[in-house]
Amino acid sequence: MNKILIGLLAVIIIGGMLLRFFNIEAVFPYGWDQVRDAYQVKDILNGNIALEGPRTGVGHFHLGPLWFYLLVPFYYFTHLDPIASQYLNILICLTTFGIIFYVTKKLFTIPLALLILYMYATNAYLVGINRIPWNVSLMPCLAFLTFYLFFKTFQKKTFTYAALLMTCCGISFHAHFSAIVFPMMIGLLWLMDRNKKLLITLIKAVPFYVVWFIPTILSSFLTNYSDYHLINNFLHDYIVGFHLQFLLHQLPQTFILFRLVLLAPFILALFLVTILLLGYFSADKKEKLYCKIIFSMLISFVIIFGIYGGQVSEYYFLFTLPAIYYTFLMLLTWALRFRVVTYILLALYLSFYTYQNVSSYRMPLYGLDDQRKSVENQMKSKEKFIIKDDEIESYLYLLYKK
């Protein structure tokens, strides 16, 4: 890369990080998730082994505990100060920027990688979601890395890439339960390929996937199969089965990140994905494989959330970020044949995109600093402090009391 491109890369990353983390202690308050993490990491540092990860919002079964262990060194060096979770969050966001650029550069070109990185860095929704230090922070990073490993596995068909893909898919279950899409994607992509050698390679790599579930399995065994029963209840209560009308009702929700990330309403998103079908019939093998991976990801989400009747939040779909961005890039690449018109339209779109996102930024007026001051003032006034396990003020009170 020349100096201009390196400079652009640095400006985008620094700008994106400032949007997310400038004065973060004053603008981001800690809630239930961060309190849970603080107590859990404190227990780990006191010598207790954590086999259970964060609870899911729906169903209340546990994810894997990787997030808690990633927090441990940060809590250790900050002497259990909860700001530790933001330090990890900053590192994860920096890593995400790096992976997005690297993967997009490898799959497309450096200028397109810079374009996607700019769109990711300045998007108001993603800025807001990235400020939150929780297990969901891992999803964008894992999404792009997994997309790349899907591409390399089905392109090269080697055990090394298959093992890395299975590892990434297993780790993703420590971030969010919507990682269930990845095994389904593997199945759908193999059905499109039907390569016997690849099937054997994928089966051999399965242990690299299963190993990430060992803590959860052990925990369930030690707690009288509590998670097993919770998952059973979840399946019974929230899996409604296939109904075409319900699936059509869920479809706009499944495509919600197209609106939040690309500013494309549902009908336009559906049109873009339909146009992408042309790429499936492309003579270019790379182009065809991109389309297969994008379609397998979107179809997997449509199937899963087309039979799921529970509460859905937009961040459930963060694993679809590569599919959304690369749908845009595929269409842009085809459109660049009409150079002048495309450049004008792209400039207009980016101007609109930037304006809409900048005008949508919302900075909270209350942050961790305010929560600290509230506790300090109560301690100075010697008021009776009521301990509540789900409030960061109680954690801070117990920390300061020492």
N, C-alpha and C positions, 0 to 999 in steps of 0.2 A: 504493500500500500504506500502511496506517496504521502507527503507531509500534510497536504490539504485534507485527504480522507482521514488520516489519523487525527488531525485537529477537529474535524467534524464529529468523529466518533467520541473524542474526549468531551466536546461541548455537549453532545446529546446525553452522555452518561452522567456527567456532572450536573447538568440541568435537571435530568430526571430524578437524580438522587436528592437534589435540593428541594424539588417540588414535594418529594415524599417525606424527607426527614429534617428539613430545616426547623430548628426550634421545636423539635418533636415533643419534648417533655412539657412544653407549655400548651400544646394544641391537641395532644391525644390522651384522653383519660383511659384508665385501665378498668376493664369490666370482668365479667365472670370467667371467661376463658383464661385471661392472664392471671387471675387469682388462683384458679385451679392449677395452672402450670407452676406458679411460684411455690405453693405448698408441696406439690409433687416433687419438684427438684430439690427443695429443702430436705424432704425425706430421703431422697437418693443420696444427698451429701452427708446425711446422718447415718448412712450405711444400709439403708433399705433398698432392696432390688425392686425395680418397677417392671412388671411383666405386662401390665395393662397400659394402653395409651389413652388419649382423650376419648370421651364418650361422644357418640353421634347424637345430633340434635333430635333425630327421629329414630325411635327404636331403642336408643340408649345403650347399645352394645359398644364395645371398645375397639378402637383402632389399635395399630401397633404402637409401641412406646418410643420409637426412634426420636420423635420430637422432643421428648423430655430429656433424653440423653444428649441431644445436640445443645440443649440449654445449659447443661451442667457446668462446662468450663466457664461460661459467661457469668453464671450466678456465683461460682467459686471466686472469680477474680474481682467481682463487684461486692463481695461480702453479703450476698443474698439480696442486694438491692434489685427491685423488680425492673429497673431500666435495662437490666441484663438482656431481657427478651428483645428489646429494640436493637441492641448491638448485634445479636444473632440475625434479626430481621434485616438489618442493613447489609450484613454479609451475604445473606440469601438473595437480596435484591441485586446486589452487585454481580453475583454469580449468574443470576437470571439474565441480566443485560449481556453478559459475556456469552452465555450459551445461545441466546436469541441471535446475536450477531454471528457467532461462529456457525451455527446450524444453517441460518438463512444464506450466509456467504457460500457455504458448501453446496447447498441445494440450488441456489439461484446465482446472484452476483453480488459484489460488494456494494454497489449503489442501491440495489434493492434491499440489501441487509440494513443499510443505513436508514432507508425509508421506513422499514418496519420497526426498527429500533426507535426512530423518532415518534412514530405513531404510538408505540407502547409507552414511551417515556412521558408523553404529554397527555395521554388519555385520562380524563377526569375520573372515570370509574376505577381504572386500574391504580391511579395515584391513591385514591381513597382506600381501596382494598389492600394495597401494599403497605399502608401505614399501620395496619393491624398486626401485631406480633402474635401469630397463632399458627397451628399446624397447617392451615390453608395456605400460608406463605410459600410452602414448598411446591404447590400445584403448578404454577406457570413454568418454573424451572424444570420440573419433571416432565411436563407436557411436551416442551420443545425437544428435550433430550430423548424422550421416548419416541416421538415422531421420527427423529433422525435415525434411531436404532431400528425402527420398523422399516425404514427405507433401506438401510444397509443390510439388514437381515434378509429381506425379500429380494434384494438385488444381488448380494454376494452368496447367500445361502450357506454361510459358514457357521461352525459351532461357536466361535468366539463372539460374533455379533448376536447370535441367538441367546447365548448365556448372558450377555450384557443387557439384551432386551428383557429377558425374564427377570433379571435382577432389578431393573428399573420399574417393571410392572409390579413386582413384589414390594419394593420400597414405597410405591405410590399408595398402597393400602395403609401406610402409616400417616398419609396426608389427608385422605378423604375416601369415603366408601364408594364414591362414583368411579373409582379405579376399576370397578367391576367391568367397565367397558373394554379394558385392554385384553383380557382373555377372549372376549367375544370378537374383538377386532382380529386377533390372531386366527381364530376359526374362520371368519369371513374372508380374510385375505388368502388363507390357504385354499379355501374353496374356489377362489378365483384363479389360483395358480395350479393347484392339484399336483404338486411336485412331490413324488414319493420320498426322495432323498431329503428334501426340506422338512417333510413331516417327521422323519426319523431324527433329524437334527433338533427340531423343536422339542420332541419328546425327551431326548437326552438332556436338554437344557432345563427341563421342568424343575429339578432339584434347586436350581438357582432362584426359582420363584417361590417354592414351598418353604424354603429356609426362613423367609421373612415372616412366616406365620407361626413359627415355633413358640415365641413368647406368648402369643395370644392363646395358642392351644394348651400350653402348660398352665397358664393362668386359669383358663376355663376348667381344666382338670383339678386344679387345687381349690377351686371355689365351687365345687359340686356342679360343674358344667353350666355356670350361670350365663356366660355369653352364648353358649349353644341354645339355651332356652330363650334368651332375649332375641336372638336371630330368628328362631322359630316363630316367636310371637310377632316379630317384625314382618316376616313373610306372610303370616296369616292375616295380619291387620292391614297391611299396606299394598300387597300385590293383588290387584283387582282383576288380572287376566286381560286377554286381548279383546278389546271392543273398538271397532273402527271409529265410532263417534267420539269415544274418549281419547283415542290416539290423535285424531284431528284437533280435538280441544287442547291437547298438550303440545301440539306441534309448535305454535308460536312461542311457548315457554322454552322449549328445547332450543330454539333459535335466538333466544333473547340476547346473547352476547354479540350477535351481528349488529343489533341496534346499539348496544352499549359501547362496543369497540369500533365498529365501522360507521356508526350512525345510519345504518341501513335498516329500515322498517321490515317487518316480517315478509311482506309480499316481495319486496326487492331482494331480500336475502334468499327467498325461495327461487326467484328468477336467476340470481347469480349462481346458485348451486345447480340449477337445471342446465344453464349454459355450460357449466363445467363438464357436463356429460360428454360434450364434444371431445374433451381431452381423453376420455376413456377409449375413444376410437382412434386416438392419435398414433401415428407410425413411430413417434419418438418414444423409446422405452422408458426413459426417465419421467417424461410428462405423464405417460400412462400410469406409471407406478404412483406418482404423486396423487393422481385422481383416485386411484384405488384406495390409498391410505385415507385420504380425506373422506371419501364416501363410506368406507368401513367405520370410521370414527363417528361420523354424523348418524349413520344408520344404527350403530350400536346404541347411541344416546337416545335416538327416537324409539327404538324397541324397548329399552329399559324404562325410560320415563313415560312410555306409552302404556305400560302395564302397572306403573307405580302410582298409587293414589294418595301418597302422603304429602306433607308440606314440602315445597320446593323453593330454594333460594337461588338467586342468579349465580352465586359463586360455585354451585354444584357443577357448573358447566365450564369451569376454568380449564379443564383438560382439553376443551375444544379450541383453545386459542390458536394453536398452529393451523388447524383446519380452516379457521376463519381468515387468518392473515394470508395463508397460502392460496386460498380460493381467490382472494383479492389479487395476489401477485400473479397467479396463473392467468387471470383475465387481463391484467395489466400488460403482461408479457405478450399476449396475443394482440392486444390493442396497439402496442408500440410499433406495429407495422405501418400504422397511420400516424407517423411521428408527430407532425405539427399539431394536429387535432388532439391527439392523446396528451401531449405535453401541456397544452392549454387547459384541457379538461382536468388533468391531474393537478395543475397549479390552482385552479378554481376549487377543486375538491379539498386540497390541503389547506387552503385559506379558510374555507368554511369549517373544516375539521378543527383547525387550530382555534378559531374564534369560538366555536361551540364549546370546546373543552375548557378553554381559559375562562369563559364566562360561567362555566359550571362548577369551578373549584369552590369547595366549601371548607373553611377552616373552623373547627370547633373552638369555642371560647373557653373551654375548661380542659385542663390536662393533668398529667401526673404531678406536675409541680403544685397545682392547686390542691390535689388530693393529699400531698405531703404536708402542705401548710395547714390544711384543715386538721390533720392529726396532731401536728406540733402545737397548734393553738389550743386544742382540747387538752393536751398533756400539760401545757403551761397553766391553764385555768384549773387544772386538777378536777375536771368534770369526770363523772363516772363514765367509763367507756364501755359500750355494749359490743361484745364480740359477735360478728356475723361472718360465717365461713365464706360467703360468696362476695365479700366486699374487700377491695384492696386496702381500704383504710384500716381494717382489722389486722391484716397481714403487716402493714407498716407499723401499727401500734405495737404488736408483739416484737417486731424487729427493733424498734427504737427503745422499747422498755428494757432491753438487755443492757 
